[in-house]
């Protein structure tokens, strides 16, 4: 965590957790996306879409029935 803060990392994305999870440590946003298959804890199979623009970064997890 110290290194991430030291080098100005603002977003960390990870996978292979069988549900979605988000956490913060100060200005660091940590996001784990659920699986395409075998979701647990009431989750649904899907994918996270990340949009990066000059104004910043946004992300949203969509189950497959919600994809835009």
Contact map, one row per residue, 1 for C-alpha under 8 A:
11111000000000000000000000000000000000000000000000000000000000000000
11111100000000000000000000000000000000000000000000000000000000000000
11111110000000000000000000000000000000000000000000000000000000000000
11111111100000000000000000000000000000000000000000000000000000000000
11111111110000000000000000010000000000000000000000000000000000000000
01111111100000000000000000000000000000000000000000000000000000000000
00111111100000000000000000000000000000000000000000000000000000000000
00011111110000000000000000000000000000000000000000000000000000000000
00011111111100000000000000010000000000000000000000000000000000000000
00001001111100000000000000111000000000000000000000000000000000000000
00000000111110000000000000011110000000000000000000000000000000000000
00000000111111000000000000011110000000000000000000000000000000000000
00000000001111100000000000000111100000000000000000000000000000000000
00000000000111110000000000000011100000000000000000000000000000000000
00000000000011111000000000000001111000000000000000000000000000000000
00000000000001111100000000000001111000000000000000000000000000000000
00000000000000111111000000000001111000000000000000000000000000000000
00000000000000011111000000000000111001111010000000000000000000000000
00000000000000001111100000000001111000111010000000000000000000000000
00000000000000001111110000000011110000000010000000000000000000000000
00000000000000000011111000000011110000000000000000000000000000000000
00000000000000000001111100001111000000000000000000000000000000000000
00000000000000000000111110001110000000000000000000000000000000000000
00000000000000000000011111111100000000000000000000000000000000000000
00000000000000000000001111111000000000000000000000000000000000000000
00000000000000000000000111110000000000000000000000000000000000000000
00000000010000000000000111111000000000000000000000000000000000000000
00001000111100000000000111111100000000000000000000000000000000000000
00000000011100000000011110111110000000000000000000000000000000000000
00000000001110000000011100011111000000000000000000000000000000000000
00000000001111000001111000001111100000000000000000000000000000000000
00000000000011111011110000000111110000000000000000000000000000000000
00000000000011111111100000000011111000000000001100000000000010000000
00000000000000111111100000000001111100100011111000000000000000000000
00000000000000111110000000000000111111100000111000000000000000000000
00000000000000000000000000000000011111100000111000000000000000000000
00000000000000000000000000000000001111100000100000000000000000000000
00000000000000000100000000000000001111110000100000000000000000000000
00000000000000000110000000000000011111111111100000000000000000000000
00000000000000000110000000000000000001111111000000000000000000000000
00000000000000000110000000000000000000111110000000000000000000000000
00000000000000000000000000000000000000111111000000000000000000000000
00000000000000000111000000000000010000111111100000000000000000000000
00000000000000000000000000000000010000110111110000000000000000110000
00000000000000000000000000000000011111100011111000000000000000110000
00000000000000000000000000000000011100000001111100000000000011110000
00000000000000000000000000000000111100000000111110000000000011110000
00000000000000000000000000000000100000000000011111000000001111000000
00000000000000000000000000000000000000000000001111100000001111000000
00000000000000000000000000000000000000000000000111110000111100000000
00000000000000000000000000000000000000000000000011111000111000000000
00000000000000000000000000000000000000000000000001111111110000000000
00000000000000000000000000000000000000000000000000111111100000000000
00000000000000000000000000000000000000000000000000011111000000000000
00000000000000000000000000000000000000000000000000011111100000000000
00000000000000000000000000000000000000000000000000011111110000000000
00000000000000000000000000000000000000000000000001111011111000000000
00000000000000000000000000000000000000000000000001110001111100000000
00000000000000000000000000000000000000000000000111100000111110000000
00000000000000000000000000000000000000000000000111000000011111000000
00000000000000000000000000000000100000000000011110000000001111100000
00000000000000000000000000000000000000000000011110000000000111111110
00000000000000000000000000000000000000000001111000000000000011111110
00000000000000000000000000000000000000000001111000000000000001111110
00000000000000000000000000000000000000000000000000000000000001111110
00000000000000000000000000000000000000000000000000000000000001111111
00000000000000000000000000000000000000000000000000000000000001111111
00000000000000000000000000000000000000000000000000000000000000000111
